[in-house]
Amino acid sequence: MLMETLNTGHWADVNAEKILREKGDKPLYTCASGITPSGTVHIGNFREIISTELVVRALRDRGKKVRFIYSWDDYDVFRKVPKNMPNPELLTQYLRQPITLVPDTLGRAENYARGNEKDLEALLPLVGVEPEFLYQAERYSQGYYAEGIRHALVHKEEIRKTLDAYRTEPLEADWWPVSVFCEKCHRDNTAIEGWDGDWGLSYSCPDCGNRETLDLRKASGAKLPWRIDWPMRWVKEGVDFEPAGKDHHSEGGSFDTARLTVEVFGGQAPVTFQYDFISIKGRGGKISSSSGEVIGLDDVLEVYTPELTRFLFAGTRPNAEFAISFDLDVLKLYEDYDKCERIYYGVQDANEKEKAKQSRIYELSQRSRPEAEMPYQVTIRHLSTLLQTYDGDIDRTLAALEGVKPAQLKRLRERAECAWRWVTQFAPEDFKFQLKAEGSPANALSVSESAAVRGLLKVIETELEHIDEKALNDRVYAVAAEAGLDTKEFFKVMYQALVGKDQGPRLASFLKIIGKPKLLAVLKNYQG
Ligand SMILES: [Zn+2]
């Protein structure tokens, strides 16, 4: 299957081909992604990671060796106290220091950056994403980039010219292509005083009065600003591919300047594409790290299984904006995924082009390889009805599904857990119900209503377990007609009796799910 589907025109394959074309035949390809862990890593940031991972996958499917690196830009400065963090007064004292020196007031890790890093590092393997993490604070402070910093100082004027070409105001005359965290107070408000043309860089700190000359090769607080740091690292790591968001890809943005500055370091820009924003639908709030309400990968995994989560991204072109829904669209997205799955396994027909396309999306949606046998399919709608009928009991729900094979249980359980969280936390009100307790008091009914309910009780007692859903549905209509009751009215009466609402799941199917013993117990007081 795999080899046949490599020229499907899927965007991950198109980019893999582009990398091979532009970078030539190499023993190893490096694909990069990264972020500053200055806040919770939200689902919009995840788009970059998964976009990279899908291209990594496409390269590996072509038999290529790939290094997938994820840079934690944790030597960045702590600019602003995030709104969702406890003890903001304490955090304020750490402004202008590297984020790795800021305490984690959420108590997750030894420092704030590490806390944000750990959160994401724990989640990524759940969706089959396993990059090699690089920690920039560690690398910078160990002198790993000393050569790169020195190189930037040597080529200061060329870099200035490149940056100025995109600026409305030219850089100041005393501008330096490097910044320094003070060795004493750790803040970056320092001023560079001079450079000895080799490894010695002098600076002064207005905050604590510290003045010194540091050796770039040793532990030091020197760091390149983002627009120079990025291309320096492309060359240092040999990056062949790195996507970036709209902000970096805007006209004169950091990708434009890095593409030119990288030549100073003797390299070339990686193959790239711009990925678009993600919005959130059906749960309110926006995804921005600066607001308290941040939707992370963990929130998405509450409602979408790992495969569904990957499907959302694999099935959408990266440059298209889309919304991750928590409302009724969830039902449709699961149905789309199931259709894609049926096409992959040849259970549903599709023309050749569509089959190739859907099959590739399906492969890329899997954490590793597709299962040998097609997973068990059941809609979220049906699962929600079962789960609500059984008070969220997942074991009972799975036991009620016919023909499930042991190998299919794990995925099915994940889907049921998502369905239960969705229906209890996000489903519209008219979707939710709770079956009444056994022996609940009967509602006051008219003579014809009462006759219809008794008629249906008789059907439940004698026939329910022997007839199918369609036949049962016919009986519902028949008892209503016999009692001289409008069918619509009868449905209302039954839903009121069962769940205390005017509507509920499709009645015949619902009666079958509840089953004879439970129905007779709940409706006991309508007898006689
Ligand atoms: Zn200082």
Boltz pocket constraint, residues with backbone or C-beta under 6 A from the ligand:
constraints:
  - pocket:
      binder: B
      contacts: [[A, 182], [A, 183], [A, 184], [A, 185], [A, 186], [A, 187], [A, 205], [A, 206], [A, 207], [A, 208], [A, 209], [A, 210]]
      max_distance: 6.0
